[in-house]
């Protein structure tokens, strides 16, 4: 069972080979393998996903994106993790970290927020 302070990666939308790469590259850097969010988990808060307090809901339409979210990584560890992801995955997933605010957001709300941020950033 995971807890909120575990150093762990939450993923969404990655294929099996990408998950294998992440689990291999972060094996000694995280508390456990990646947590995979599925479409029936869209309404769960990050806090519940991290705690593995998962009660699957009905499947909700989710944006077709690839997302990697780092939990309990120091700023230096995040910089290193970003390099590992960029050097080993061909896709360019949205990268983020769990914050004191986002931990209370539903996964779908966070994903929509991250997409809007990316769009605003790309306009600049």
Secondary structure, DSSP 8 states (H G I E B T S, - for coil): ---TTS-EEEEES--HHHHHHHHHHTTTTSSSS-EEE-GGGTTSBHHHHHTT--------------EEEEES--HHHHHHHHHHHHHH-SS--EEEE--TTGGGSBHHHHHHHHHHHHHHHHH-
